Amino acid sequence: MENRFPKNVRQIGNVSDTPKIYVEDYVDTFLSQICENTDEEPVGAFLVGRIVRSDDQEVVYISGAVRMEEIGIDGMDIVIARETWEKAREDCSEYFGGREMLGWFISLPGYPAVLNSNLRQLHEQYFGKSGTVLILKEPSGTDELFFAHKYGELMPIGGHYIYYEKNPAMQNYMVSARKQIGVTPSEAVEDKAAKEFRNIVKERFEFQEQKRNSRFMYAASVFLVLVVLVMGVTTINNYDKMRSVQSSVEDIKESVARNEERSGTEETTEASASGDSVTAMMEEKKPENPSGEEESTAQPENENQGEGDGGETSDDTSGNLDGAQADIAGNTASSTIQEMSEDIYIVQKGDTLAKISKRVYGDIGHVDAICRMNGLEDGDLIFIGQKLLLP
């Protein structure tokens, strides 16, 4: 870890100063807890970790902390006994083998968190190496002051990083020191630090998930807008075609109605003519009247009738009856043929527009006119029984 910068970090203050200071989250939690459980007595801890150079700059990683057993007070000054120092060295070797003590933490109830000559002297006595750290904290507050030893003296550092990683060494030390710092087993500090770390990771995952969902919703919205636009354009383009088809259907209905009306008129006229013919023949076959006058009066009529019909009235009577019935029966077929030849053509099997044009007009030059008249875009798309308006 010391050879590269941690990935999961939280910045505190301005970190533009050197050296860069990284405090592991378990260490930060431990230092906060020993301050919360004291009201009058000063508390402190020795800081454990490494000082390395990375990317041409000095970096301090504080990955452990060992509580000071006893801190003495001499007037306004604090005193760290040699026994306290030796006990801290033993704990550091037991729990943090291979790491060095590179600074210290102090919290003095009733004293302001100010760097004075006493603190400077103690730091020079125990931690005169460049890059070592002193942390001052007020018990009643959350403000912390960081100082680093550089250029031969302690200088303030504007900010630092809290980083998160597995730290079993610090966890083990915190479990063994719970009684000393007044933390009950139900207040397992390692769980608190792990929970904070998990919360941070969860927040990052949720943020990434929200970004992915936002991209998906944006893409879906754009797709739906495009679909609506395409449907709208298609509807507008087909509107004129629909109007044309509707107009053609109305024209066909009107034409069929006119032809049916004309066909009914012709049937009525022919039926009336046939009825007159039958009446005339029936009058011709009436029995002779015994009265001589009436017979003489009827005779010239028969003679005139014979002369008017060319002498063929009696011979054609049965023919006229059969012809009237045939005319009435064939009237509908005649009307249908007339429709096809004058206004409407009914498509037969094997027909094409070219064949229809040649059959009706004698050439194929009227194909385009038939298409326009019936709103056809593709002249090949006609079907058997379809009625086509003829231009």
Salt bridges, closest charged atoms under 4 A:
GLU69 OE2 - LYS87 NZ 3.84
ASP91 OD1 - LYS87 NZ 2.93
GLU100 OE2 - LYS129 NZ 3.65
GLU124 OE2 - HIS149 NE2 2.79
GLU144 OE2 - LYS137 NZ 3.96
GLU209 OE1 - ARG212 NH2 2.51
GLU342 OE1 - ARG262 NH2 3.53
ASP351 OD1 - ARG359 NH2 3.45
ASP363 OD1 - HIS366 ND1 3.21
GLU377 OE2 - LYS241 NZ 2.93
